[in-house]
Amino acid sequence: GSRSSSPPLNTPLSPSSDRASPPVSPATPSGLPVDASVPGKGKQGSSKGQKGKDAKPKAKAQAPTAPKELSNEQMDGKVSWLIGEFAETQNTSEFVECLADLGNINHPSFVARAVYRVVESHKLSNERAVLACMLEVFLQPSEETERSVMKQRQLSLHKGIHLAIRDISEYELWVDSPLLWHDLCELLLALFTKGIVELGFLNTLFPAEFYNQYHDQAQNFILELFSQLKAKEAEWRCCTAFYRVLALMPAKHVPELIQALRAKDLIDTDVTLYVYSALKTQQPGEEILRWLQSRVSPEVVQRHRKVVCQKVVA
């Protein structure tokens, strides 16, 4: 259950240059013949002397080098500096320039290491909010940004989050960070609110084997997420979320999860089990909706009508 400690998150400053300026060639004394001022050229004259073997060829212009893939240690330093700088200045243009310097090859790693950093410590609530703003800028299109670039950034965002989840599972971060699921859900809720990711993204947030190998942690995550959804935006819950999660959870643990959700007043057991079963057996959407209307108060149906219809019909 132990994991290796993260490397220090700092970015070394580039040392200032202390090199002396190159020596300046002495001026040609006035009154001397031109050939006398060019050593080793005799009477060849300045024209031939400039083209002789001692003349240096002009340097060719070098093409800009492509960004190199950074190690986790290097990226941790970049992430620490970028989050701190953005929190202090809110300078979006500088952040965009830094992203361009990192290059597409490093964007998934940037997202992954940033997400891992802000959920590793419960004390970094402010950094979680800052990162959500940074990722919003990351996906914000501009007149100069091509559609293909924006699509690549969206893919980098999703890949980066999945890489962070992989590391969280691999290192079992919940052992050293007991409030991990609270902090991860806090970040996810900020991403939902800003429209950076959709609620359906949760269906693939964890790989299927996570629900089998760590079903207790999966349940803790689901309970925490539903708690925060209820506190933040009640109409996001009801019977609309996590059908895929119920399918991924080992069947023997589904009743335990449903019971835990009901005990915390996070979801209605009858509604959840019926809709889950109805969707599994591909019952018509109208039939499911009629059943919901017969079991749920009209006020609740009206409040959730749009979300319920979308999910049931889909």
N, C-alpha and C positions, 0 to 999 in steps of 0.2 A: 504493500500500500504506500510505500514511500516513493518519493520522486526526487529527482536531482534538482537542486536549487537553480533558479534562473540566474543567468549571468548579470553582472551589474549593468544597470540601464543608464549609461552615460555616453556621451559623444565627445571624443577627444577633439580639442580645438586644433586647427592647423597652425603649426609653429610659424611665427613671423620670420621673414627672410632677413638674415644678418649679413648676407654676402656683400662684399664691396663691389662698387661699379668697376667694370673692366677699364684698364688703363687707356687713356686717349693718346693716339699717335701724335708726336710733335709736329708742329706746322713746318712746312718747307721754308727754309731761310730764303729771304729775298736776295736777288742778285746772283743766284747760282744757276747754272744751266739745268734744264729740266732733267737731263739724263743723270746728272750728278746727285739729284735728290732721290733717285730710285736705286737702291742698293742692288748690285749684282746684275745690272742691266746694261752697263757700258753705254754705247752710243745707239742702243736700240730705240731709245726715245720712249716717251710715256705711253704712246698709243699701243706699241707692241708689248711694253712691260705690263700693262693692265691685263693683257690677254695671255700672259705667260703662265708657267706652271704654278707660280706662287699665288695667282689670283684664285679666290674662293668662289665656287659656283653658287648661284642663287638657290636658297632653300625652297623646296617645293611645298606648296600649301597642303597640309594634311587634312584628310576628311575627319569629321568628328567621330570619336570612338563610341560604339554602342554601349549602353549601360551594362555593367556586369552584375550577375546575380549575387546578392549579399548573403552572408551567413546569418544565422539567427542572432548571434551576438552583435554583429554589425547592425542588423535591422532593429534590434532592441534599443540601441543607442539612438538611431534615427527616430524611432517611435517616441521615445522619451522626450527628445528635443522638440519634435513637431507638435506633440500634444501640449507641452509647456508653452511653446511659442504661440500656438493658436489660442490657448486659454488666456494669455496675457494681451495679445494684440487683436484677435479676431480678424487678422489680415488674410482674407480669402485668396487674393491674387498671389501672395507669397507662397501660400500653401499649394496652390495649383502649380506654380513654378517648381516647387520641390517635388511634387508628384511626377512632373514631366522629367525632372532630372533622374528620378528613380527608374523611370522606364516601365513599360508594361510588364517586363519580366519579373519585376519586384512588387507589383501591386498586390497580388494575392498574399504574398508574405507580409506586406505591410498591414493588410487587414487582419491577418491571422495573429500576428504578434501584438497588434494593438488590442484586439478583443481579448486575447489571453491576459495581457497586462492588466486591463481595467477590471477583469472579474477575479483576478488572483487575490486581490486585497479588498476587503469590505470597505476600507477607509477611502477608496478612490471613487466615491459616488460622483464627485464633481468631474473627474476625468471621464466617467462613463457618459455624462451629459455632453461633455466637450467632444468626445469621439463621435457621438451620434450626429452632432452638427458638422463635423469634418467629413463624415461619410455622406451626408446630404450634399455638401459641396462637391465631393468626389463624383457624385452622380448627376450633378446639375449641368444641363447642356448649355452651350453658348453658341453664338452665331458662327464661331470659328470651329466648333467641334463637329466632326462628321458623325453620322449615325453609326457607322461601324465602330468608331472609337467608343461611343456610349455603350454599345452592346458589349464590347470587350470589357469595359469597366464594370458593367452589371455582372458579367461572368466572373470577373476577378473578385467582386464583392462576395458572391455566393461561395466561390471556391475558398476564399480566405476564411469565411465563417466556418465552413466545414473543416478546414485545416485546424482551426482553433478548437473545435469540438473534438476532433481526433486527438489532439494533444491533451485536452482535458481528460478524456477517457483513458488515454495511454498512461498518463501520470497519476490518474485517480486523484485529481486535484481536490475533490471534496474531502479527502482525508485531512489535508492541511488547511483547507478553506471551508469551514463548516457552513458558511453563509453563501457558498458558491451559487446555489440555484436562485437565491434571492437576487444576487448581483447580476447573474446572467439574464434573468427575467426582466430586471430593471432596464438593462441595455436593450433587450429585444422589444420591450414595450415602447421605448423611445424611438426605435427604428420603425415600429408599426405606426406610431402616431405621426411621424414625419413622412410616411409613405415610402420609406426606403426599401422595405420588404413587406410582402403581404402575409396575412395570417396563415395562408396555405403553405408558406415556406416551412412552417413548423413540421409539416408532415414528413419532410425529408431532412430535418435538422440533424437527427441522429441516425446512424446506420441501423439496419434491422437487428444485427447481433447485439447492439447495446441493450435492447429491451429484454433479451434473453439472459445476457451475462450480468447485467446490472439492473434487474427489474425493480429492485427497491429504490435505486437512485432515480430511475425513470419515473417512478411514482412520485417521489419527492419533487422532481422537476415539474410534473404535471400539476400537482397540488399547489405549488408556489405560483405557477403561471396563472392558474385559474383564480387564485386569491388576488393577484395583482390586477388581472382583467376585471374582476368584480369591483375592486376598489376604484379603478380608473374609468372604466366604460362598461356599464352593466350589459348593454345590448350586444357585446361581443361574446357573451357566453351563451346561456340556454343550451340547446341541443345541437349547436352548430359546429363545434370544433372537435377535432381529434378522433374522427372515425378511423382514420388510418392508424393512429396510435393504438386504438383499441384492437385493431387487427394485428398490429405488430407485437403487442404484449402477449406473452404466453397465455393461452386460454385459462389456465388454472389461476392466473393472477388478476384477470379482468374483474371478477366479482369483488375482490379485495380493493381494487382501485375504485370501482363504482361506490362501494360502501364508504371509502374514505372521502370521496367527493361529496357524498350526501351528508356525512357527519359534519362537514365544514360548511354545509349549506351552499355548495358551489354549483351543484347541478342536480336536477330532479332524476332520481333513479329510474322511475317508470318511463319517463320520456326518453332518457338516454338508451335504455335497453331496447325499447320498442323501435326507435328510429335506427339504431345500430342493426337490429335484427331485420328490419324492413328493407334497409338498403342492401344487406347481405343477400336477401332473397329477391331483390329487384321488384318490390311492390310498386305499383303506380304512384307517382308523386301526389296526385289528387287524393288518393285514398289515405296516404300518410298525413296530408295536410288536414283532412277531415277529422282524423283521429286526434291530431294535436289540438284542433279547435274544441273537441269534446272533452279534453282533459286539462286544458290550460285556460285560465281566465281570459275574457275578451281583451282586457287591457294589455295583458302580456303578449297576446297574439298580435295585437295592433302594433305594439312597440317593436316586436321582433319579426314582423311579417316579411319585410324585405329580405332580411338575412336568412330566415327559415326557408322561404320560397326558393331563394337562390341555391341554397345547399341541397334541399330536397329534390328539386327539379334536376340539378346537376347530377 
